[in-house]
Amino acid sequence: MTRGSVDARSDEDLLLAHVRGDPGAFSTLIERHQDYLWAVACRTSSNADDAADALQDALLSAHRMADRFRSDAKVTSWLHRIVVNACLDRIRRNRLRATVPLPDWDVAQYADEHDHMAAVDLSLSIGRALDELPADQRAAIVAVDVEGLSIVEAAERLGVPTGTIKSRCSRGRLRLSQILGHLRDP
């Protein structure tokens, strides 16, 4: 199979072929889903560097643990969960390191409504607010409100009950409204 050609095997078949020793099967599987997995890592992590590191960790884990895949879920759900868990692990490790935060300059009050940069400022404010949420709430909010997954799909991907997703989203949304309250019109 040459690079760039389409492999008609299903994701499950590619993963099984990898487990059986096919040297190109895992690469084909990851190439097929790399944009989606990168987006998940970026949305779950606090910055692109952490997302890249977490995604690399996740792909190494998936490569090593491929023989443990149970066919009770889709391969993409399995990969999604591994990526989210790697991001959450990195977030926890980063909290253990001593850091000095940069001053948080909020430029929303200076934004011109005709200025397209206001949308960029808003996006950055929302990103900073998401970073303040606990990792489990952020993962639930991103899955449901950003990626548009249903509660059931988010629960499946994150490996928790649907009620847990509902409560994490509820608590996360409440906290976001508190953090972003300054953006409301007077």
FIKEVEX-203658 format. One record per residue: residue number from 1; z, x, y of N, C-alpha, C, O in turn. Coordinates in Angstrom, 3 decimals. Atoms other than C-alpha are relative to their C-alpha. Layout:
BEGIN
SITE, NUM, Z, X, Y, Z, X, Y, Z, X, Y, Z, X, Y .
...
# end
This chain:
BEGIN
SITE, 1, 0.000, 0.862, -1.168, 0.000, 0.000, 0.000, 0.000, 0.911, 1.233, 0.900, 1.737, 1.384 .
SITE, 2, 0.074, -0.835, -1.195, -1.048, 1.610, 3.292, 0.787, -0.623, 1.124, 0.963, -1.841, 1.176 .
SITE, 3, -0.798, 0.475, -1.132, 1.009, 1.350, 6.447, -0.859, -0.939, 0.846, -2.025, -0.654, 1.117 .
SITE, 4, 0.721, 0.952, -0.836, 0.016, -1.656, 8.540, -0.669, -1.101, -0.804, -1.082, -2.115, -0.243 .
SITE, 5, 0.589, 1.057, 0.796, -1.355, -3.623, 5.610, 1.062, -1.056, -0.280, 2.261, -0.785, -0.220 .
SITE, 6, -0.919, 1.109, 0.220, 0.168, -6.976, 4.809, 0.396, -0.027, -1.470, -0.459, 0.004, -2.355 .
SITE, 7, -0.530, 0.100, 1.354, 2.375, -7.159, 1.741, 0.355, -1.458, -0.221, 1.201, -2.004, 0.487 .
SITE, 8, -0.172, 1.436, 0.227, 2.269, -10.686, 0.325, 1.275, -0.327, -0.772, 1.595, -1.503, -0.949 .
SITE, 9, -1.222, 0.279, 0.750, 5.499, -10.283, -1.658, 1.044, -0.656, 0.903, 1.105, -0.380, 2.101 .
SITE, 10, -1.070, 0.650, -0.754, 8.416, -12.445, -0.582, 1.078, 1.031, 0.325, 1.101, 2.124, -0.241 .
SITE, 11, -1.109, -0.891, -0.344, 11.483, -10.885, 0.998, 0.852, 0.302, -1.230, 1.269, 1.440, -1.446 .
SITE, 12, -0.804, -0.185, 1.207, 13.390, -11.426, -2.239, -0.689, 0.951, -0.972, -0.039, 1.801, -1.579 .
SITE, 13, 0.749, -0.886, 0.890, 10.628, -9.733, -4.249, 0.019, 1.443, 0.505, 0.123, 2.381, -0.285 .
SITE, 14, -0.058, -1.348, -0.561, 10.604, -6.772, -1.869, 1.370, 0.643, -0.235, 1.455, 1.822, -0.578 .
SITE, 15, -1.343, -0.532, 0.217, 14.375, -6.366, -2.139, 0.198, 0.361, -1.471, 0.763, 1.409, -1.784 .
SITE, 16, -0.096, -0.285, 1.431, 14.213, -6.573, -5.928, -0.829, 1.236, -0.358, -0.387, 2.067, -1.152 .
SITE, 17, 0.836, -1.178, 0.255, 11.355, -4.033, -5.965, 0.695, 1.266, 0.484, 0.613, 2.308, -0.167 .
SITE, 18, -0.764, -1.149, -0.508, 13.496, -1.704, -3.836, 1.089, 0.388, -0.994, 1.260, 1.566, -1.306 .
SITE, 19, -1.076, -0.266, 0.965, 16.392, -2.037, -6.287, -0.564, 0.641, -1.262, 0.090, 1.483, -1.877 .
SITE, 20, 0.638, -0.537, 1.214, 13.994, -1.250, -9.145, -0.686, 1.346, 0.235, -1.234, 1.938, -0.695 .
SITE, 21, 0.517, -1.339, -0.248, 12.824, 1.927, -7.392, -1.297, 0.094, 0.773, -1.807, 1.202, 0.942 .
SITE, 22, 1.223, -0.050, -0.801, 9.743, 0.979, -5.341, 0.329, 0.685, 1.328, 1.105, 0.145, 2.116 .
SITE, 23, -0.391, -0.768, -1.188, 9.889, 3.609, -2.562, -0.405, -0.622, 1.336, 0.184, -0.281, 2.362 .
SITE, 24, 0.447, 0.579, -1.267, 8.064, 1.518, 0.065, 0.463, -1.424, 0.242, 0.237, -1.970, 1.322 .
SITE, 25, -0.348, 1.422, -0.104, 9.514, -1.934, -0.565, 1.017, -0.263, 1.110, 0.853, -1.213, 1.876 .
SITE, 26, -1.024, 0.246, -1.014, 12.593, -1.626, 1.660, -0.591, 0.192, 1.398, -0.300, -0.589, 2.304 .
SITE, 27, 0.648, -0.229, -1.303, 10.535, -0.183, 4.540, -0.858, -1.197, 0.394, -0.842, -1.624, 1.549 .
SITE, 28, 0.844, 1.159, -0.277, 8.098, -3.070, 4.266, 0.858, -1.194, 0.416, 0.521, -1.913, 1.357 .
SITE, 29, -0.905, 1.096, -0.330, 10.966, -5.561, 4.309, 0.557, 0.151, 1.413, 0.577, -0.811, 2.182 .
SITE, 30, -0.596, -0.237, -1.320, 12.566, -3.984, 7.380, -1.057, -0.093, 1.099, -0.795, -0.667, 2.157 .
SITE, 31, 1.071, 0.107, -0.991, 9.266, -3.637, 9.240, -0.326, -1.462, 0.281, -0.629, -1.826, 1.417 .
SITE, 32, 0.288, 1.425, -0.136, 8.713, -7.338, 8.652, 1.007, -0.686, 0.933, 0.652, -1.619, 1.653 .
SITE, 33, -1.063, 0.687, -0.738, 12.031, -8.250, 10.307, 0.647, 0.854, 1.084, 1.680, 0.472, 1.633 .
SITE, 34, -0.663, -0.923, -0.929, 12.754, -5.329, 12.635, 0.202, -0.590, 1.391, 1.246, -0.342, 1.995 .
SITE, 35, -0.173, 0.586, -1.332, 12.197, -7.263, 15.890, 1.165, -0.988, 0.020, 1.973, -0.991, 0.948 .
SITE, 36, -1.093, 0.977, 0.085, 14.528, -10.053, 14.803, 1.348, 0.717, -0.140, 2.308, 0.362, 0.543 .
SITE, 37, -1.262, -0.711, 0.220, 17.214, -7.633, 13.575, 0.419, 0.756, 1.257, 1.609, 0.825, 1.565 .
SITE, 38, -0.308, -0.689, -1.252, 16.994, -5.626, 16.805, 0.553, -1.000, 1.024, 1.515, -0.701, 1.731 .
SITE, 39, -0.478, 1.024, -0.940, 17.417, -8.826, 18.844, 1.428, -0.430, -0.347, 2.254, -0.615, 0.547 .
SITE, 40, -1.354, 0.360, 0.426, 20.487, -9.772, 16.799, 0.985, 1.089, 0.413, 2.058, 0.796, 0.940 .
SITE, 41, -0.882, -1.118, -0.353, 21.986, -6.314, 17.324, 0.231, 0.062, 1.507, 1.355, 0.295, 1.952 .
SITE, 42, -0.137, -0.047, -1.463, 21.310, -6.409, 21.075, 0.880, -1.130, 0.510, 1.699, -0.921, 1.404 .
SITE, 43, -0.792, 1.135, -0.455, 22.823, -9.862, 21.485, 1.461, 0.105, -0.410, 2.344, -0.424, 0.265 .
SITE, 44, -1.364, -0.092, 0.507, 25.897, -8.987, 19.470, 0.746, 1.186, 0.582, 1.970, 1.149, 0.708 .
SITE, 45, -0.623, -1.218, -0.519, 26.542, -5.533, 20.926, 0.130, -0.061, 1.518, -0.474, -0.902, 2.185 .
SITE, 46, -0.227, -0.005, -1.441, 27.710, -4.666, 24.406, -1.054, 0.800, 0.761, -1.183, 0.646, 1.976 .
SITE, 47, 1.066, -0.744, -0.672, 24.839, -2.277, 25.148, -1.046, 0.442, -1.021, -0.820, 0.371, -2.229 .
SITE, 48, 1.121, -0.353, 0.876, 21.535, -1.029, 23.752, 0.322, 1.194, -0.894, -0.130, 1.249, -2.037 .
SITE, 49, -0.354, -1.158, 0.827, 22.984, 2.276, 22.539, 0.840, -0.416, -1.198, 0.600, 0.028, -2.321 .
SITE, 50, -0.829, 0.491, 1.099, 25.645, 0.509, 20.489, -0.832, -0.848, -0.958, -0.640, -0.787, -2.173 .
SITE, 51, 0.871, 0.827, 0.846, 23.023, -1.952, 19.227, -0.843, 0.879, -0.917, -0.985, 0.588, -2.104 .
SITE, 52, 0.830, -0.907, 0.808, 20.793, 0.907, 18.054, 0.827, 0.661, -1.095, 0.394, 0.748, -2.244 .
SITE, 53, -0.864, -0.647, 0.992, 23.677, 2.681, 16.329, 0.433, -0.993, -1.077, 0.424, -0.670, -2.264 .
SITE, 54, -0.444, 1.017, 0.957, 24.929, -0.529, 14.710, -1.150, -0.418, -0.916, -0.953, -0.605, -2.117 .
SITE, 55, 1.150, 0.379, 0.821, 21.437, -1.471, 13.538, -0.290, 1.081, -1.038, -0.583, 0.774, -2.194 .
SITE, 56, 0.219, -1.098, 0.948, 21.010, 1.954, 11.959, 1.059, -0.039, -1.105, 0.734, 0.097, -2.285 .
SITE, 57, -1.070, 0.112, 0.993, 24.399, 1.617, 10.243, -0.267, -1.161, -0.956, -0.096, -1.036, -2.169 .
SITE, 58, 0.254, 1.198, 0.803, 23.456, -1.871, 9.051, -1.130, 0.224, -0.995, -1.029, -0.172, -2.156 .
SITE, 59, 1.139, -0.221, 0.894, 20.117, -0.793, 7.616, 0.351, 0.971, -1.120, -0.108, 0.814, -2.252 .
SITE, 60, -0.467, -0.913, 1.054, 21.745, 2.087, 5.757, 0.866, -0.754, -1.008, 0.740, -0.555, -2.217 .
SITE, 61, -0.844, 0.801, 0.899, 24.326, -0.327, 4.351, -0.857, -0.919, -0.866, -0.646, -1.013, -2.076 .
SITE, 62, 0.871, 0.912, 0.751, 21.641, -2.828, 3.347, -0.783, 0.767, -1.066, -0.947, 0.286, -2.187 .
SITE, 63, 0.746, -0.829, 0.945, 19.638, -0.057, 1.684, 0.862, 0.353, -1.206, 0.415, 0.282, -2.351 .
SITE, 64, -0.909, -0.400, 1.073, 22.661, 1.081, -0.314, 0.517, -1.197, -0.804, 0.755, -1.076, -2.006 .
SITE, 65, -0.603, 1.165, 0.655, 23.955, -2.430, -1.122, -1.028, -1.014, -0.500, -0.664, -2.132, -0.867 .
SITE, 66, 1.049, 0.952, 0.386, 20.630, -4.028, -2.027, 0.226, -0.577, -1.388, -0.130, -1.727, -1.647 .
SITE, 67, -0.229, 0.497, 1.359, 21.667, -4.323, -5.663, 1.091, -1.062, -0.054, 1.249, -1.736, -1.072 .
SITE, 68, -1.068, 1.005, -0.057, 24.587, -6.548, -4.564, -0.478, -1.321, 0.603, 0.292, -2.278, 0.678 .
SITE, 69, 0.523, 1.237, -0.592, 22.328, -9.166, -2.940, 0.027, -1.109, -1.045, -0.473, -0.961, -2.160 .
SITE, 70, -0.013, 1.196, 0.854, 22.975, -12.594, -4.434, -1.055, -0.948, 0.562, -1.148, -1.124, 1.776 .
SITE, 71, 1.104, 0.858, -0.444, 20.059, -14.980, -4.266, 0.451, -1.368, 0.475, -0.360, -2.293, 0.521 .
SITE, 72, -0.463, 1.300, -0.487, 22.254, -17.807, -2.945, -0.293, -0.188, 1.486, -0.011, -1.249, 2.042 .
SITE, 73, 0.387, 0.085, -1.417, 21.014, -17.063, 0.601, -1.344, 0.702, 0.162, -1.805, 1.414, -0.730 .
SITE, 74, 1.253, -0.692, -0.282, 17.801, -15.886, 2.200, 0.299, 1.464, 0.328, 1.388, 1.792, 0.798 .
SITE, 75, -0.167, -1.419, -0.310, 17.320, -12.156, 2.595, 0.241, 0.187, 1.497, 1.045, 1.032, 1.890 .
SITE, 76, -0.207, -0.139, -1.445, 17.083, -12.606, 6.375, 1.424, -0.369, 0.394, 1.994, 0.256, 1.288 .
SITE, 77, -1.401, 0.360, -0.277, 20.487, -14.326, 6.402, 0.928, 1.130, -0.421, 1.886, 1.451, 0.283 .
SITE, 78, -0.791, -1.127, 0.506, 21.923, -11.477, 4.339, -0.095, 1.179, 0.975, 0.921, 1.787, 1.313 .
SITE, 79, 0.186, -1.096, -0.953, 20.433, -8.881, 6.716, 0.676, -0.322, 1.336, 1.300, 0.549, 1.942 .
SITE, 80, -0.625, 0.426, -1.246, 21.610, -10.876, 9.755, 1.503, 0.249, -0.063, 2.093, 0.782, 0.877 .
SITE, 81, -1.448, -0.162, 0.157, 25.163, -10.848, 8.440, 0.398, 1.473, -0.005, 1.408, 1.844, 0.593 .
SITE, 82, -0.299, -1.435, 0.033, 25.090, -7.113, 7.743, -0.109, 0.596, 1.405, 0.729, 1.409, 1.794 .
SITE, 83, 0.177, -0.505, -1.364, 23.780, -6.407, 11.279, 1.160, -0.454, 0.886, 1.729, 0.354, 1.621 .
SITE, 84, -1.116, 0.504, -0.817, 26.406, -8.637, 12.918, 1.294, 0.725, -0.362, 2.047, 1.128, 0.524 .
SITE, 85, -1.219, -0.703, 0.417, 29.179, -7.043, 10.851, 0.007, 1.448, 0.487, 1.052, 1.957, 0.895 .
SITE, 86, 0.072, -1.382, -0.494, 27.969, -3.550, 11.792, 0.266, 0.042, 1.503, 0.936, 0.953, 1.990 .
SITE, 87, -0.246, 0.070, -1.447, 27.960, -4.553, 15.473, 1.479, -0.242, 0.284, 2.060, 0.397, 1.161 .
SITE, 88, -1.418, 0.295, -0.196, 31.456, -6.004, 15.216, 0.863, 1.214, -0.346, 1.859, 1.480, 0.326 .
SITE, 89, -0.727, -1.227, 0.350, 32.667, -2.832, 13.475, -0.081, 1.019, 1.128, 0.912, 1.665, 1.465 .
SITE, 90, 0.185, -0.954, -1.095, 31.217, -0.720, 16.276, 0.813, -0.425, 1.221, 1.401, 0.419, 1.897 .
SITE, 91, -0.802, 0.502, -1.124, 32.870, -2.935, 18.904, 1.468, 0.331, -0.222, 2.153, 0.776, 0.698 .
SITE, 92, -1.399, -0.322, 0.306, 36.223, -2.500, 17.151, 0.268, 1.497, 0.149, 1.298, 1.889, 0.699 .
SITE, 93, -0.178, -1.457, -0.133, 35.761, 1.285, 16.953, -0.001, 0.422, 1.463, 0.771, 1.293, 1.863 .
SITE, 94, 0.077, -0.354, -1.418, 34.820, 1.446, 20.628, 1.286, -0.358, 0.733, 1.669, 0.326, 1.683 .
SITE, 95, -1.255, 0.388, -0.638, 38.029, -0.362, 21.569, 1.089, 1.028, -0.244, 2.017, 1.150, 0.555 .
SITE, 96, -1.013, -1.000, 0.320, 40.030, 2.402, 19.917, -0.164, 1.267, 0.838, 0.783, 2.038, 0.991 .
SITE, 97, 0.251, -1.179, -0.832, 38.428, 5.062, 22.123, 0.489, -0.256, 1.422, 0.340, -1.351, 1.962 .
SITE, 98, -0.441, 0.121, -1.393, 39.941, 5.717, 25.523, -1.223, 0.078, 0.913, -1.998, 1.032, 0.846 .
SITE, 99, 1.108, 0.005, -0.947, 37.447, 4.785, 28.228, 0.520, -0.369, 1.378, 1.577, -0.982, 1.526 .
SITE, 100, -0.331, 0.376, -1.372, 37.538, 4.425, 31.964, -1.133, -0.895, 0.480, -2.261, -0.430, 0.648 .
SITE, 101, 1.073, 0.902, -0.410, 35.621, 1.343, 33.078, -0.471, 0.293, 1.419, 0.312, 0.687, 2.283 .
SITE, 102, 0.566, -0.127, -1.333, 33.300, 1.563, 36.048, 0.392, -1.226, 0.814, 0.632, -2.290, 0.243 .
SITE, 103, -0.324, 1.181, -0.817, 34.085, -0.718, 38.979, -1.015, -1.107, -0.243, -2.200, -0.847, -0.449 .
SITE, 104, 0.860, 1.150, 0.253, 32.687, -4.196, 38.510, -0.409, -0.609, 1.339, 0.326, -1.402, 1.928 .
SITE, 105, 0.481, 0.535, -1.260, 30.627, -4.958, 41.572, -0.760, -1.264, -0.286, -1.740, -1.245, -1.031 .
SITE, 106, 0.671, 1.273, 0.202, 29.621, -8.582, 41.653, -0.858, -0.273, 1.231, -0.343, -0.467, 2.332 .
SITE, 107, 0.925, 0.144, -1.120, 26.535, -9.009, 43.802, -0.498, -1.432, 0.164, -1.370, -1.686, 0.995 .
SITE, 108, 0.487, 1.385, -0.075, 26.088, -12.768, 43.263, 0.158, -0.574, 1.399, -0.685, -1.354, 1.843 .
SITE, 109, -0.220, 0.554, -1.328, 27.536, -13.524, 46.694, -1.049, 0.465, 1.005, -1.230, -0.173, 2.043 .
SITE, 110, 1.022, -0.513, -0.908, 24.778, -11.456, 48.319, -1.413, -0.407, -0.406, -2.384, -0.035, 0.253 .
SITE, 111, 1.324, 0.335, 0.531, 21.931, -12.952, 46.311, -0.711, -1.021, 0.883, -0.103, -1.979, 1.360 .
SITE, 112, 0.864, 0.921, -0.731, 19.078, -14.675, 48.130, -0.647, -0.912, -1.033, -1.220, -0.425, -2.007 .
SITE, 113, 0.534, 0.917, 1.004, 17.980, -17.819, 46.286, -1.507, 0.146, -0.173, -2.056, -0.299, -1.180 .
SITE, 114, 1.444, -0.226, 0.131, 14.360, -16.838, 46.938, -0.286, 1.361, -0.626, -1.437, 1.722, -0.869 .
SITE, 115, 0.122, -1.334, 0.578, 14.981, -13.428, 45.490, 0.044, -0.115, -1.520, 1.020, -0.618, -2.076 .
SITE, 116, 0.054, 0.077, 1.452, 13.938, -13.163, 41.854, 1.042, 0.898, -0.658, 1.355, 0.728, -1.836 .
SITE, 117, -1.046, -0.858, 0.544, 16.547, -10.479, 41.387, 1.290, -0.793, -0.227, 2.155, -0.352, -0.984 .
SITE, 118, -1.185, 0.831, 0.220, 19.161, -13.250, 41.576, 0.090, -0.398, -1.470, 1.182, -0.446, -2.036 .
SITE, 119, 0.005, 0.347, 1.425, 18.110, -14.279, 38.068, 0.451, 1.188, -0.843, 1.161, 1.025, -1.836 .
SITE, 120, -0.430, -1.203, 0.701, 18.573, -10.699, 36.929, 1.506, 0.180, 0.166, 2.203, 0.498, -0.798 .
SITE, 121, -1.439, -0.101, -0.250, 22.022, -10.621, 38.559, 0.774, -1.008, -0.843, 1.820, -0.685, -1.406 .
SITE, 122, -0.653, 1.031, 0.795, 22.927, -13.882, 36.840, 0.028, 0.415, -1.470, 1.049, 0.275, -2.144 .
SITE, 123, 0.074, -0.445, 1.389, 21.772, -12.520, 33.500, 1.009, 1.114, -0.273, 1.671, 1.120, -1.311 .
SITE, 124, -0.973, -1.083, 0.158, 23.865, -9.390, 34.000, 1.426, -0.537, 0.028, 2.278, -0.075, -0.731 .
SITE, 125, -1.334, 0.608, -0.061, 26.891, -11.507, 34.959, 0.336, -0.691, -1.319, 1.455, -0.576, -1.819 .
SITE, 126, -0.217, 0.675, 1.278, 26.481, -13.584, 31.810, 0.214, 1.026, -1.101, 1.074, 0.847, -1.964 .
SITE, 127, -0.174, -1.067, 0.989, 26.089, -10.418, 29.749, 1.381, 0.623, 0.070, 2.010, 0.877, -0.958 .
SITE, 128, -1.353, -0.563, -0.169, 29.300, -8.983, 31.219, 1.046, -0.991, -0.488, 2.040, -0.600, -1.099 .
SITE, 129, -0.950, 1.025, 0.451, 31.074, -12.278, 30.549, 0.040, -0.063, -1.523, 1.115, -0.176, -2.111 .
SITE, 130, 0.035, -0.010, 1.464, 29.921, -12.260, 26.924, 0.758, 1.207, -0.556, 1.418, 1.111, -1.591 .
SITE, 131, -0.703, -1.205, 0.445, 31.283, -8.713, 26.616, 1.513, -0.171, 0.033, 2.227, 0.522, -0.692 .
SITE, 132, -1.438, 0.218, -0.107, 34.735, -10.013, 27.586, 0.539, -0.896, -1.110, 1.750, -0.955, -1.326 .
SITE, 133, -0.446, 0.874, 1.084, 34.835, -12.478, 24.689, 0.398, 0.833, -1.215, -0.129, 1.927, -1.417 .
SITE, 134, -0.263, -0.654, 1.279, 36.415, -11.499, 21.392, -1.297, 0.026, -0.821, -2.137, -0.866, -0.699 .
SITE, 135, 1.251, -0.204, 0.730, 33.719, -10.255, 19.021, -0.391, -1.211, -0.849, -1.572, -1.551, -0.920 .
SITE, 136, 0.348, 1.140, 0.851, 33.947, -13.263, 16.678, -0.501, -1.187, 0.821, -1.399, -1.907, 0.383 .
SITE, 137, 0.481, 1.078, -0.870, 33.542, -15.739, 19.564, -1.381, 0.332, 0.541, -2.249, -0.539, 0.602 .
SITE, 138, 1.308, -0.406, -0.503, 30.638, -13.725, 21.007, -1.071, -0.215, -1.055, -2.146, -0.731, -0.745 .
SITE, 139, 0.983, 0.156, 1.075, 28.855, -13.711, 17.635, -0.346, -1.479, -0.196, -1.514, -1.817, -0.390 .
SITE, 140, 0.252, 1.437, 0.168, 29.253, -17.507, 17.318, -0.804, -0.554, 1.174, -1.759, -1.303, 0.969 .
SITE, 141, 0.717, 0.467, -1.200, 28.108, -18.168, 20.919, -1.455, 0.476, -0.027, -2.374, -0.294, 0.254 .
SITE, 142, 1.363, -0.543, 0.038, 25.094, -15.882, 20.516, -0.823, -0.738, -1.055, -1.966, -1.117, -0.798 .
SITE, 143, 0.745, 0.663, 1.070, 24.101, -17.487, 17.211, -0.386, -1.433, 0.382, -1.523, -1.851, 0.163 .
SITE, 144, 0.248, 1.419, -0.285, 24.415, -21.088, 18.447, -0.703, -0.197, 1.340, -1.718, -0.890, 1.409 .
SITE, 145, 0.505, 0.293, -1.341, 23.738, -20.973, 22.194, -1.168, 0.887, 0.436, -1.986, 0.466, 1.255 .
SITE, 146, 1.099, -0.884, -0.403, 21.385, -18.002, 22.507, -1.155, -0.077, -0.996, -2.310, -0.262, -0.613 .
SITE, 147, 1.051, 0.032, 1.016, 19.514, -17.965, 19.196, -0.415, -1.421, -0.368, -1.476, -1.622, -0.959 .
SITE, 148, 0.338, 1.384, 0.262, 19.595, -21.768, 18.913, 0.214, -0.447, -1.440, -0.374, -1.436, -1.877 .
SITE, 149, -0.270, 0.392, 1.377, 20.915, -21.886, 15.358, 0.902, -1.229, -0.008, 1.680, -1.446, 0.922 .
SITE, 150, -0.921, 1.127, 0.163, 22.628, -25.031, 14.145, 1.359, 0.561, -0.412, 1.473, 1.726, -0.792 .
SITE, 151, -1.343, -0.412, 0.413, 26.344, -24.892, 13.400, -0.019, 0.448, -1.462, 0.594, 1.455, -1.816 .
SITE, 152, 0.079, -0.319, 1.429, 25.549, -24.870, 9.672, -0.693, 1.348, -0.208, -0.224, 2.176, -0.988 .
SITE, 153, 0.727, -1.268, 0.141, 23.004, -22.034, 10.027, 0.842, 1.170, 0.491, 0.873, 2.227, -0.139 .
SITE, 154, -0.847, -1.066, -0.538, 25.372, -19.987, 12.174, 1.134, 0.307, -0.971, 1.464, 1.472, -1.189 .
SITE, 155, -1.085, -0.209, 0.966, 28.186, -20.497, 9.659, -0.498, 0.777, -1.210, 0.183, 1.674, -1.707 .
SITE, 156, 0.586, -0.701, 1.145, 25.910, -19.369, 6.835, -0.258, 1.467, 0.336, 0.077, 2.355, -0.447 .
SITE, 157, 0.333, -1.374, -0.379, 24.728, -16.280, 8.707, 1.227, 0.859, 0.251, 1.236, 2.050, -0.061 .
SITE, 158, -1.206, -0.762, -0.317, 28.201, -15.270, 9.843, 1.017, -0.025, -1.138, 2.032, 0.669, -1.084 .
SITE, 159, -0.855, 0.024, 1.172, 29.800, -16.114, 6.512, 1.368, -0.620, 0.226, 2.366, -0.173, -0.340 .
SITE, 160, -1.256, 0.707, -0.272, 32.461, -18.472, 7.842, -0.250, -1.498, -0.108, -1.403, -1.926, -0.077 .
SITE, 161, 0.178, 1.461, 0.057, 33.090, -22.244, 7.550, -0.547, -0.558, 1.315, -0.401, 0.057, 2.371 .
SITE, 162, 0.577, 0.623, -1.202, 31.339, -24.591, 9.986, 1.073, -0.311, 1.036, 0.827, -0.178, 2.235 .
SITE, 163, -1.091, 0.285, -0.937, 34.674, -25.593, 11.521, 0.397, 1.227, 0.796, 0.768, 1.122, 1.965 .
SITE, 164, -0.317, -1.251, -0.692, 35.312, -21.949, 12.376, -1.025, 0.274, 1.094, -0.667, 0.708, 2.189 .
SITE, 165, 1.047, -0.191, -1.008, 31.970, -21.738, 14.184, 0.241, -0.948, 1.172, 0.144, -0.546, 2.331 .
SITE, 166, -0.247, 0.977, -1.065, 32.774, -24.924, 16.116, 1.158, 0.436, 0.887, 1.057, 0.374, 2.112 .
SITE, 167, -1.161, -0.382, -0.814, 36.187, -23.669, 17.212, -0.270, 1.290, 0.773, 0.156, 1.417, 1.921 .
SITE, 168, 0.328, -1.238, -0.721, 34.889, -20.185, 18.098, -0.911, -0.291, 1.182, -0.732, 0.272, 2.262 .
SITE, 169, 0.899, 0.364, -1.105, 32.102, -21.716, 20.185, 0.778, -0.722, 1.095, 0.586, -0.452, 2.280 .
SITE, 170, -0.768, 0.751, -0.985, 34.517, -24.098, 21.871, 0.885, 0.937, 0.827, 0.890, 0.866, 2.055 .
SITE, 171, -0.868, -0.927, -0.718, 37.018, -21.358, 22.739, -0.825, 0.981, 0.837, -0.446, 1.320, 1.957 .
SITE, 172, 0.855, -0.933, -0.735, 34.211, -18.994, 23.761, -0.612, -0.628, 1.240, -0.663, 0.000, 2.297 .
SITE, 173, 0.586, 0.695, -1.156, 32.550, -21.553, 26.032, 1.045, -0.232, 1.091, 0.760, -0.090, 2.280 .
SITE, 174, -1.076, 0.200, -0.972, 35.884, -22.344, 27.672, 0.284, 1.304, 0.744, 0.422, 1.309, 1.967 .
SITE, 175, -0.269, -1.303, -0.624, 36.520, -18.654, 28.310, -1.156, 0.408, 0.915, -0.926, 0.938, 2.002 .
SITE, 176, 1.156, -0.313, -0.845, 32.966, -18.175, 29.639, 0.030, -0.793, 1.292, -0.292, -0.261, 2.354 .
SITE, 177, -0.049, 0.801, -1.224, 33.428, -21.040, 32.076, 1.067, 0.539, 0.954, 0.900, 0.478, 2.172 .
SITE, 178, -1.034, -0.602, -0.849, 36.617, -19.375, 33.332, -0.503, 1.299, 0.626, -0.309, 1.541, 1.818 .
SITE, 179, 0.492, -1.291, -0.486, 34.983, -15.964, 33.642, -1.094, -0.191, 1.035, -1.133, 0.520, 2.040 .
SITE, 180, 1.161, 0.203, -0.875, 31.833, -17.318, 35.313, 0.227, -1.071, 1.052, -0.717, -1.482, 1.728 .
SITE, 181, -0.314, 1.056, -0.964, 33.611, -19.905, 37.478, -0.406, 0.331, 1.404, -0.724, -0.571, 2.179 .
SITE, 182, 0.366, -0.405, -1.360, 32.837, -17.886, 40.604, -1.472, -0.239, 0.318, -1.874, -0.180, 1.480 .
SITE, 183, 1.436, 0.203, -0.216, 29.122, -18.597, 40.110, -0.338, -1.451, 0.344, -1.471, -1.753, 0.720 .
SITE, 184, 0.249, 1.423, -0.306, 29.507, -22.363, 40.635, -0.241, -0.170, 1.481, 0.296, 0.574, 2.302 .
SITE, 185, 0.242, 0.309, -1.422, 28.209, -23.830, 43.874, 1.293, -0.531, 0.606, 2.019, -1.272, -0.056 .
SITE, 186, -1.230, 0.461, -0.623, 31.039, -24.454, 46.369, -0.008, -1.489, 0.282, 0.968, -2.022, 0.809 .
# end
